[in-house]
Amino acid sequence: MKKTGKKTPKAGAARAAAIAVCVVLAGIIIYAAVRYVPTRKRMGADEYFGTLKEDELAVVAEDHVAKERARWIDDALYVDYGLVRSELNPRFYWDDSEGLMLFTTALEVYEIAPDSASYTVDGKEQDAGHVIVQNADGGMYLSLDFLCEHSDFTYEIFEDPARLVITFGGVTRTEAAVVKKTAVRYRGGIKSPILTEVPKGTKVVVLQQLENWSEVAAPDGYIGYLKNSCLGETEESARDSVYTGPEYTSLSMDGRVDLVWHQIDLKEMNDNFEKDTAAMSGVNVISPTWYFLSDSEGAIDSFADVSYVEKAHAAGLQVWALISNFSQNVSTSELLASRKARKRVQEYLISEALTVGFDGINIDFEGIAESAGYDYVQFMRELSILCRREGLFLSVDVPVPMDFSRHYDRKELGVVCDYVIMMGYDEHYAGSDITGSVASLDFERTGIANMLREVPKEKVVSAIPFYTRLWYTETYADGTTNVTSRALGMGRAWEILEENGVTAVWDESAEQPYGEWTDAEGLFCQLWLEDDSTVAERASLVKENDLGGIAAWVLGNELDYVWKVITENIG
């Protein structure tokens, strides 16, 4: 029989089924490839680091890519000043008032002019090539090698793309070795593009660990993700410092500081020393409020008195003279931004210490604007050098740590000053439209805890209030209110409570006695008071946290028993 080649229905169906199976298998393979096969796509350097000019290098500052650049200038490597100030070494300070870069150490101030082949250290000229270059577009760059001589970091240069990788000394990092050659990806996931590859045994810095992936910093400057299965055991690695500069030595009292401020608003008030201190005990430092900034150029009004110091010394007290910035004629921001004004204040205070004979300086500059924070810290650095040379105590008063006062840079103050005094009051303050305690116990506890994150405990002094505020709330017909207050000493507060026939109750939230009443004019009155129990609690926080000491504002506002209570509780 002749074959016609015609397929039987059964064979056609089988073939169609086979094709369908193949299609399904192909789909499965393609799906698996799409979902489970790692991509080999690489992220371009321009996409990761941004486009670089011919003479530029990207900068990786330990664990992130900085927005600033480094540059080759005349065959030397320079770094943008913005990066220097924010991350590499904030002790390099551009003084716009004199057009100089100042670098402050524990004992000296370097003066560096842009585009100059030399600089001076305390007036002595040094030849060091161009330390600072100011280019045509106004950008300012510092020599990387000069920075390395005076900063705690090392660096390495990589090519393709050109990048500078900076590693800081004196820090602890989490590290792990890579157990097999693997790719570091831009994001966690096998479909994220590859940044770089690291061989087996490479140590990477582990920035954060997720469920399946870890963010790491590779030695070549790329920061990305690799699988946890590719990492060995993590370990904390403490790096040695690579910079040894002049030591920031500090003075310390023999035992805890027990300071009280003595308000002196007139020269004649110095004559009240014996009377004002007659009941006082346990105190080892008295701080008279002698000096007041009187203009923005650094002029100072003084109520200082030699005989006051002699009496204090005879009574076994150190004298730390206070200077404040409370005059309405003073722009503290303008003063701090001017090197001439800063020097005028600093040199005057040192001269006064040597002439009048006091033992230390207490800086009470309050209400510092955020924009003036950098200048404020520079003022303290410069003053600390002069105090260190003359053996004078330098203390500074700062508000309870809050986000809005971060610019006070308490960490740096804790380096350059002998004591940092936390003003543990004004939780509710004059002008506030919310009534409340001047300083609840939790306010002070939290303040101390936050201070200790930035300042060594032996340098922290906790300042407590010898005052409270009497609050008046007036309610109008439309339901709106007006809140005013006035400050009262401890004794006067209790007298007012008694005069109004009010018995104090315990406020659990503030952990203080509290009284309220409505006066003859219809004003709602509130008082949060201090007594022996609240003073004892505040003082015990000093012992509990092993702080450098305690301070109190202000002499004359206290009840006589506070001195014994403080002495018994600070330890």
Phi, psi and omega per residue, in radians:
M1 nan 2.390 -3.135
K2 -1.339 2.291 3.119
K3 -1.450 2.362 -3.092
T4 -1.735 -0.210 -3.118
G5 1.385 0.068 -3.140
K6 -1.296 2.283 -3.123
K7 -1.380 2.520 3.072
T8 -1.371 2.690 3.101
P9 -0.963 -0.627 -3.107
K10 -1.146 -0.750 -3.137
A11 -1.167 -0.680 3.133
G12 -1.106 -0.690 -3.141
A13 -1.154 -0.676 -3.141
A14 -1.137 -0.722 -3.140
R15 -1.140 -0.718 3.123
A16 -1.096 -0.662 3.122
A17 -1.152 -0.703 -3.139
A18 -1.124 -0.721 3.112
I19 -1.084 -0.730 -3.135
A20 -1.085 -0.719 3.114
V21 -1.091 -0.752 3.137
C22 -1.077 -0.717 3.129
V23 -1.099 -0.762 3.134
V24 -1.098 -0.800 3.136
L25 -1.087 -0.724 3.118
A26 -1.084 -0.709 3.121
G27 -1.102 -0.726 3.131
I28 -1.100 -0.751 -3.135
I29 -1.112 -0.781 3.135
I30 -1.112 -0.746 3.135
Y31 -1.068 -0.761 -3.136
A32 -1.131 -0.673 3.134
A33 -1.144 -0.728 -3.130
V34 -1.148 -0.722 -3.018
R35 -1.549 -0.652 -2.927
Y36 -1.956 -0.232 -3.139
V37 -1.574 2.165 -3.117
P38 -1.077 2.464 3.072
T39 -1.305 2.574 3.062
R40 -1.819 0.143 -3.141
K41 -1.172 2.402 3.135
R42 -1.888 2.502 3.066
M43 -1.402 2.319 -3.141
G44 -1.191 2.632 -3.117
A45 -1.067 -0.679 -3.134
D46 -1.127 -0.618 -3.139
E47 -1.225 -0.631 -3.083
Y48 -1.446 -0.880 -3.056
F49 -1.660 -0.258 -2.993
G50 1.558 2.802 -3.105
T51 -1.229 2.285 -3.125
L52 -1.855 2.419 2.999
K53 -1.283 2.965 -3.020
E54 -1.023 -0.632 -3.070
D55 -1.749 0.163 -3.040
E56 -1.729 2.711 2.984
L57 -2.240 2.422 2.954
A58 -1.205 2.673 -3.130
V59 -2.115 2.189 3.024
V60 -1.889 1.954 -3.132
A61 -1.695 1.493 3.074
E62 1.151 -1.265 -2.989
D63 -2.196 0.258 3.098
H64 -2.782 2.745 3.065
V65 -1.491 2.112 -3.118
A66 -1.322 2.657 3.100
K67 -1.331 -0.422 -3.141
E68 -1.394 2.849 -3.121
R69 -2.021 2.807 2.881
A70 -1.829 2.785 -3.101
R71 -2.464 2.528 2.922
W72 -1.464 2.130 3.091
I73 -2.299 2.032 -3.123
D74 0.905 0.824 3.070
D75 1.141 0.269 3.053
A76 -2.148 2.669 -3.075
L77 -1.686 2.273 -3.125
Y78 -2.192 2.652 -3.097
V79 -2.105 2.460 3.121
D80 -1.011 2.340 -3.094
Y81 -1.069 -0.560 3.117
G82 -1.000 -0.692 3.114
L83 -1.237 -0.675 3.110
V84 -1.036 -0.846 -3.080
R85 -1.166 -0.724 -3.029
S86 -1.449 -0.476 -2.995
E87 -2.394 -0.638 -2.969
L88 -1.492 -0.801 3.137
N89 -2.900 1.634 -3.083
P90 -1.217 -0.054 3.091
R91 -1.388 -0.077 2.913
F92 -1.494 2.055 -2.956
Y93 -2.227 2.107 3.111
W94 -1.438 2.056 3.116
D95 -1.722 1.768 -3.065
D96 -1.191 -0.445 -3.088
S97 -1.173 -0.465 -3.135
E98 -2.107 -0.018 3.135
G99 1.129 0.678 -3.108
L100 -2.258 2.563 2.925
M101 -1.586 2.179 3.103
L102 -1.864 2.355 3.030
F103 -2.123 2.110 -3.014
T104 -1.898 2.190 3.014
T105 -1.870 -2.942 -3.137
A106 -1.163 -0.456 -3.001
L107 -2.250 -0.163 -3.005
E108 -2.477 2.789 3.008
V109 -2.136 2.107 3.046
Y110 -1.505 2.386 3.051
E111 -2.019 2.040 -3.015
I112 -2.184 2.067 3.113
A113 -1.583 2.482 3.096
P114 -1.065 2.524 3.048
D115 1.024 0.511 3.107
S116 -1.954 2.527 -3.124
A117 -1.495 0.077 3.131
S118 -2.538 2.955 3.054
Y119 -2.573 2.979 -3.131
T120 -2.103 2.606 3.034
V121 -2.163 1.914 -3.055
D122 0.873 0.760 3.062
G123 1.542 -0.167 -3.133
K124 -1.674 2.195 -3.051
E125 -1.338 2.418 3.125
Q126 -2.176 2.409 3.117
D127 -1.725 2.020 -3.069
A128 -2.516 0.369 -3.116
G129 1.278 -2.994 -3.099
H130 -1.396 1.864 3.123
V131 -1.434 -0.667 -3.127
I132 -2.162 2.392 3.046
V133 -2.172 2.283 3.079
Q134 -1.962 1.961 -3.025
N135 -1.494 3.112 -2.987
A136 -1.099 -0.534 -3.114
D137 -1.500 0.155 3.072
G138 1.601 -0.119 3.107
G139 -1.196 2.587 -3.115
M140 -2.105 2.308 -3.066
Y141 -2.268 2.463 3.136
L142 -1.946 2.523 3.117
S143 -1.038 2.188 -3.123
L144 -1.136 -0.686 -3.127
D145 -1.179 -0.656 3.084
F146 -1.135 -0.715 3.098
L147 -1.059 -0.737 -3.122
C148 -1.094 -0.564 3.127
E149 -1.164 -0.383 -3.017
H150 -2.184 0.290 -3.067
S151 -2.470 2.829 -3.060
D152 -1.721 1.172 3.044
F153 -2.701 2.792 3.001
T154 -2.134 2.970 -3.134
Y155 -2.565 2.816 3.069
E156 -2.465 2.524 -3.105
I157 -1.904 2.346 3.089
F158 -2.134 2.722 -3.141
E159 -1.966 2.853 3.035
D160 0.899 1.212 0.008
P161 -1.505 2.850 3.113
A162 -1.163 2.154 -3.116
R163 -2.635 2.577 3.136
L164 -1.939 2.129 -3.115
V165 -1.915 2.056 -3.070
I166 -1.837 2.319 3.127
T167 -2.135 2.201 -3.080
F168 -1.533 2.522 3.049
G169 -1.636 2.959 3.067
G170 1.160 0.480 3.125
V171 -2.246 2.866 3.069
T172 -1.963 2.280 -3.131
R173 -2.237 2.675 3.027
T174 -1.532 2.156 -3.095
E175 -2.193 2.779 3.052
A176 -2.697 2.622 3.078
A177 -1.605 2.486 3.087
V178 -1.354 2.250 -3.035
V179 -1.498 -0.235 3.054
K180 -2.741 2.775 3.121
K181 -1.006 2.311 -3.072
T182 -2.674 2.873 3.136
A183 -1.662 2.452 2.968
V184 -1.698 2.123 -3.025
R185 -1.852 2.766 -3.082
Y186 -1.092 -0.696 3.084
R187 -2.298 2.893 3.077
G188 -1.226 2.155 -3.112
G189 2.394 2.463 -3.042
I190 -1.245 -0.241 3.124
K191 -1.633 -0.039 3.087
S192 -1.381 2.477 -3.081
P193 -1.108 2.675 -3.115
I194 -1.416 2.379 3.030
L195 -1.671 -0.820 -3.097
T196 -2.802 2.964 3.071
E197 -2.134 2.493 -3.128
V198 -2.111 2.289 -3.135
P199 -1.227 2.852 3.053
K200 -1.006 2.403 3.119
G201 1.585 -0.181 3.131
T202 -1.153 2.335 3.067
K203 -1.564 2.261 3.090
V204 -2.099 2.709 3.035
V205 -1.528 2.187 -3.121
V206 -1.604 1.986 -3.077
L207 -1.528 -0.722 3.035
Q208 -2.765 2.566 3.137
Q209 -1.961 2.203 3.069
L210 -1.798 -2.964 -3.054
E211 -1.116 -0.789 -3.075
N212 -2.101 -0.296 -3.072
W213 -2.250 2.746 3.063
S214 -2.236 2.448 3.020
E215 -1.452 2.261 -3.053
V216 -2.367 2.736 2.979
A217 -1.893 2.036 3.139
A218 -1.435 2.720 -3.098
P219 -1.050 -0.417 -3.097
D220 -1.540 0.141 3.029
G221 1.744 -0.156 3.114
Y222 -1.436 2.415 3.135
I223 -2.099 2.078 -3.089
G224 -2.830 -2.618 -2.999
Y225 -2.212 2.529 2.968
L226 -2.421 2.822 -3.088
K227 -1.156 2.495 3.087
N228 -1.068 -0.527 -3.134
S229 -1.169 -0.273 3.131
C230 -1.599 -0.060 -3.097
L231 -1.818 2.453 2.998
G232 -1.414 -2.901 3.137
E233 -1.140 2.399 3.087
T234 -1.436 2.656 3.090
E235 -2.587 2.611 3.094
E236 -1.435 2.184 -3.101
S237 -2.041 2.051 3.133
A238 -1.617 2.076 -3.142
R239 -1.534 2.503 3.054
D240 -1.304 2.630 3.001
S241 -1.194 2.563 3.128
V242 -1.920 0.043 -3.124
Y243 -2.192 2.243 3.059
T244 -2.100 1.796 3.141
G245 -1.914 -3.059 3.088
P246 -1.007 2.393 -3.068
E247 -1.302 2.370 3.042
Y248 -1.442 1.455 3.135
T249 -1.275 2.641 -3.133
S250 -2.316 2.576 3.007
L251 -1.529 2.622 3.066
S252 -2.504 2.571 3.099
M253 -1.268 2.744 3.032
D254 -1.410 1.631 -3.005
G255 1.720 -3.008 -3.078
R256 -1.312 2.592 2.978
V257 -1.222 2.313 2.994
D258 -2.254 1.603 -2.948
L259 -1.901 2.528 2.934
V260 -2.310 2.408 3.063
W261 -1.458 2.486 -3.134
H262 -2.087 1.938 -3.052
Q263 -1.331 2.061 3.120
I264 -2.092 1.858 -3.109
D265 -1.835 -0.137 3.100
L266 -2.503 2.615 3.134
K267 -0.957 -0.687 -3.068
E268 -1.147 -0.372 -3.105
M269 -1.180 -0.302 3.058
N270 -1.085 -0.478 -3.111
D271 -1.215 -0.205 -3.123
N272 -1.543 0.151 -3.038
F273 -0.930 -0.925 -3.073
E274 -1.092 -0.759 -3.114
K275 -1.151 -0.775 -3.078
D276 -1.199 -0.469 -3.085
T277 -1.815 0.105 -3.016
A278 -1.023 -0.727 -3.094
A279 -1.590 -0.057 -3.030
M280 -1.302 2.454 3.064
S281 -2.573 2.734 3.087
G282 1.440 -0.356 -3.103
V283 -1.268 2.421 3.063
N284 -2.090 -0.113 3.088
V285 -2.403 2.293 3.010
I286 -2.056 2.401 -3.050
S287 -2.139 1.654 3.115
P288 -1.308 2.442 -3.110
T289 -1.496 1.286 -2.948
W290 -1.513 -0.576 -2.913
Y291 -2.021 2.449 -3.094
F292 -2.387 2.192 2.989
L293 -1.059 2.296 -3.081
S294 -1.979 -0.234 2.984
D295 -2.698 3.113 -3.047
S296 -1.480 -0.009 3.127
E297 -1.728 0.024 3.073
G298 1.787 0.159 3.053
A299 -1.223 2.575 -3.040
I300 -2.345 2.347 2.964
D301 -1.592 2.494 -3.043
S302 -2.314 2.436 2.971
F303 -2.063 0.368 -3.055
A304 -1.115 2.628 -3.049
D305 -2.566 2.115 -3.112
V306 -1.093 -0.739 -3.078
S307 -1.128 -0.533 3.077
Y308 -1.064 -0.809 -3.141
V309 -1.088 -0.744 -3.135
E310 -1.075 -0.723 3.119
K311 -1.161 -0.731 -3.140
A312 -1.112 -0.774 3.123
H313 -1.104 -0.687 3.114
A314 -1.111 -0.485 3.122
A315 -1.557 0.108 3.112
G316 1.422 0.342 -3.105
L317 -1.847 2.464 2.876
Q318 -1.441 2.693 3.098
V319 -2.058 2.074 3.051
W320 -1.969 1.807 -3.058
A321 -1.251 2.339 -3.109
L322 -1.697 2.467 2.974
I323 -2.158 2.340 -3.090
S324 -2.129 2.955 -3.111
N325 -2.150 0.629 -2.980
F326 -1.497 -0.032 -3.113
S327 -1.237 2.414 3.091
Q328 -1.227 -0.255 -3.135
N329 -1.479 -0.003 -3.017
V330 -1.927 2.253 2.886
S331 -1.731 1.770 -3.108
T332 -1.053 -0.628 3.132
S333 -1.074 -0.786 3.129
E334 -1.115 -0.764 -3.117
L335 -1.070 -0.832 -3.073
L336 -1.178 -0.474 -3.132
A337 -1.378 -0.202 -3.099
S338 -1.790 2.095 3.140
R339 -1.150 -0.631 3.119
K340 -1.063 -0.767 3.139
A341 -1.200 -0.720 3.119
R342 -1.033 -0.820 -3.123
K343 -1.121 -0.629 -3.138
R344 -1.084 -0.782 3.118
V345 -1.150 -0.836 -3.071
Q346 -1.074 -0.847 -3.091
E347 -1.193 -0.586 3.093
Y348 -1.122 -0.794 -3.114
L349 -1.100 -0.714 3.123
I350 -1.152 -0.763 3.110
S351 -1.042 -0.733 3.118
E352 -1.121 -0.709 3.133
A353 -1.051 -0.730 -3.111
L354 -1.279 -0.532 -3.116
T355 -1.455 -0.841 -3.072
V356 -1.406 -0.537 3.047
G357 1.696 0.224 3.129
F358 -1.329 2.888 -2.931
D359 -1.701 -0.301 -3.073
G360 -2.835 2.978 -3.126
I361 -2.136 2.343 3.093
N362 -2.030 2.027 -3.112
I363 -1.621 2.102 -3.141
D364 -2.158 1.180 3.071
F365 -1.665 1.949 -3.074
E366 -1.955 2.851 3.131
G367 1.172 0.543 3.137
I368 -1.151 2.202 3.101
A369 -1.189 2.588 3.139
E370 -1.000 -0.652 -3.127
S371 -1.162 -0.325 -3.119
A372 -1.754 0.034 -3.068
G373 -1.020 -0.752 -3.108
Y374 -1.143 -0.684 3.121
D375 -1.199 -0.669 3.119
Y376 -1.052 -0.814 -3.136
V377 -1.159 -0.631 3.086
Q378 -1.112 -0.716 3.070
F379 -0.974 -0.777 -3.124
M380 -1.189 -0.661 3.092
R381 -1.051 -0.860 -3.093
E382 -1.113 -0.745 3.126
L383 -1.142 -0.613 -3.115
S384 -1.101 -0.582 3.106
I385 -1.096 -0.822 -3.123
L386 -1.127 -0.710 3.109
C387 -1.157 -0.684 -3.136
R388 -1.116 -0.695 -3.140
R389 -1.158 -0.577 -3.061
E390 -1.724 0.001 -3.141
G391 1.219 0.580 3.137
L392 -1.756 2.431 3.032
F393 -1.176 2.413 3.046
L394 -2.151 2.065 3.076
S395 -2.162 2.737 -3.097
V396 -2.429 2.440 3.141
D397 -1.715 2.211 -3.121
V398 -2.263 2.671 3.098
P399 -1.246 2.859 3.029
V400 -0.974 2.316 -3.070
P401 -0.989 2.187 3.047
M402 -2.461 2.835 3.124
D403 -1.013 -0.661 -3.064
F404 -1.295 -0.168 3.096
S405 -1.961 0.337 -3.120
R406 -1.065 -0.501 -3.082
H407 -1.198 -0.159 3.031
Y408 -1.181 -0.286 3.091
D409 0.871 1.112 -3.105
R410 -1.058 -0.521 3.119
K411 -1.083 -0.808 3.128
E412 -1.202 -0.671 3.079
L413 -1.053 -0.618 3.111
G414 -1.191 -0.319 3.070
V415 -1.491 -0.828 -2.979
V416 -1.520 -0.375 -3.101
C417 -1.760 2.784 3.074
D418 -1.385 -0.684 3.115
Y419 -2.449 2.471 3.056
V420 -2.023 2.016 -3.034
I421 -1.709 2.021 3.116
M422 -1.487 2.029 3.123
M423 -1.359 1.615 -3.008
G424 -1.432 0.877 -3.139
Y425 -2.640 -3.069 -3.039
D426 1.143 0.562 2.945
E427 -1.029 -0.746 2.933
H428 -2.106 2.275 -2.864
Y429 -2.281 2.944 3.088
A430 -1.030 2.282 -3.111
G431 1.652 -0.192 3.109
S432 -1.212 2.500 3.079
D433 -1.694 0.173 3.078
I434 -2.096 2.200 3.140
T435 -1.420 2.729 3.102
G436 2.862 -3.106 -3.110
S437 -1.169 2.529 2.989
V438 -1.090 -0.598 -3.122
A439 -2.819 1.610 3.037
S440 -1.179 2.740 -3.106
L441 -1.105 -0.642 -3.139
D442 -1.199 -0.589 3.064
F443 -1.009 -0.757 -3.123
E444 -1.292 -0.712 3.111
R445 -1.024 -0.831 -3.120
T446 -1.123 -0.697 3.115
G447 -1.061 -0.769 3.134
I448 -1.121 -0.781 3.135
A449 -1.019 -0.729 -3.141
N450 -1.262 -0.617 3.068
M451 -1.056 -0.710 -3.067
L452 -1.228 -0.216 3.029
R453 -1.337 -0.279 -3.034
E454 -2.129 -0.486 -3.022
V455 -2.166 2.373 3.092
P456 -0.991 2.452 -3.025
K457 -1.018 -0.588 -3.104
E458 -1.239 -0.195 3.109
K459 -1.806 -0.126 -3.095
V460 -1.513 2.217 3.036
V461 -2.029 2.215 -3.121
S462 -1.633 2.043 -3.136
A463 -1.662 2.273 -3.092
I464 -2.007 2.765 -3.107
P465 -1.582 2.397 2.906
F466 -1.745 0.454 -3.089
Y467 -2.528 2.936 3.028
T468 -2.474 -3.067 3.099
R469 -2.217 2.366 2.995
L470 -1.630 2.082 -3.056
W471 -1.748 2.381 3.077
Y472 -2.081 2.191 3.075
T473 -2.056 2.078 3.103
E474 -1.809 2.227 -3.134
T475 -1.890 2.222 -3.104
Y476 -1.621 2.955 -3.078
A477 -1.038 -0.556 -3.129
D478 -1.461 0.083 3.096
G479 1.611 -0.176 3.101
T480 -1.315 2.809 -3.089
T481 -2.273 2.792 3.041
N482 -2.307 2.201 -3.071
V483 -1.949 2.261 3.031
T484 -2.312 2.942 3.139
S485 -2.741 2.873 2.986
R486 -2.499 2.602 -3.096
A487 -1.436 2.511 3.117
L488 -2.353 2.529 2.974
G489 -1.233 2.925 -3.075
M490 -1.002 -0.860 -3.081
G491 -1.141 -0.774 -3.101
R492 -1.098 -0.606 3.131
A493 -1.072 -0.777 3.132
W494 -1.190 -0.614 3.104
E495 -1.096 -0.753 -3.127
I496 -1.127 -0.664 3.099
L497 -1.062 -0.788 -3.136
E498 -1.155 -0.720 -3.141
E499 -1.055 -0.496 -3.124
N500 -1.716 0.150 3.073
G501 1.136 0.573 -3.083
V502 -1.856 2.348 3.042
T503 -1.756 2.203 -3.119
A504 -1.177 2.517 3.010
V505 -2.027 2.920 -3.112
W506 -1.579 2.166 3.070
D507 -1.599 1.880 -3.073
E508 -1.089 -0.670 -3.066
S509 -1.218 -0.712 3.134
A510 -1.512 -0.323 -3.063
E511 1.036 0.846 -3.124
Q512 -2.559 2.775 2.958
P513 -1.182 2.573 -3.061
Y514 -2.484 2.471 3.059
G515 -2.425 2.600 3.106
E516 -2.541 2.658 3.100
W517 -2.913 2.960 3.030
T518 -1.925 2.201 -3.051
D519 -1.496 -3.124 -3.047
A520 -1.091 -0.407 -3.135
E521 -1.617 0.084 3.110
G522 1.475 0.186 3.125
L523 -1.490 2.379 3.081
F524 -1.423 2.122 -3.037
C525 -1.923 2.444 3.135
Q526 -2.415 2.471 3.112
L527 -2.418 2.260 2.923
W528 -1.887 2.170 -2.914
L529 -1.956 2.792 3.026
E530 -1.838 2.444 3.022
D531 -2.501 -2.962 -3.076
D532 -1.080 -0.574 -3.107
S533 -1.250 -0.706 -3.127
T534 -1.240 -0.667 3.090
V535 -1.122 -0.717 3.124
A536 -1.084 -0.746 3.132
E537 -1.105 -0.762 3.141
R538 -1.110 -0.767 -3.139
A539 -1.144 -0.650 -3.108
S540 -1.150 -0.422 3.084
L541 -1.114 -0.497 3.102
V542 -1.152 -0.827 3.117
K543 -1.182 -0.760 -3.097
E544 -1.037 -0.648 -3.113
N545 -1.758 0.066 3.120
D546 0.937 0.846 -3.089
L547 -1.372 2.967 3.124
G548 -1.248 -0.344 3.107
G549 2.848 -2.914 -3.095
I550 -2.346 2.655 3.063
A551 -2.415 2.812 -3.116
A552 -2.483 2.391 3.038
W553 -1.970 2.011 0.160
V554 -2.552 2.721 3.131
L555 -1.001 2.294 -3.126
G556 1.835 -0.325 3.114
N557 -1.626 -0.090 -3.013
E558 -1.541 2.855 2.879
L559 -1.653 2.596 -2.951
D560 -0.994 -0.527 -3.054
Y561 -1.229 -0.248 -3.018
V562 -1.102 -0.562 -3.059
W563 -1.118 -0.797 3.122
K564 -1.153 -0.719 -3.135
V565 -1.069 -0.774 3.135
I566 -1.101 -0.843 -3.109
T567 -1.030 -0.717 -3.089
E568 -1.251 -0.389 -3.000
N569 -1.907 -0.291 -3.127
I570 -1.409 -0.264 3.056
G571 1.388 nan nan
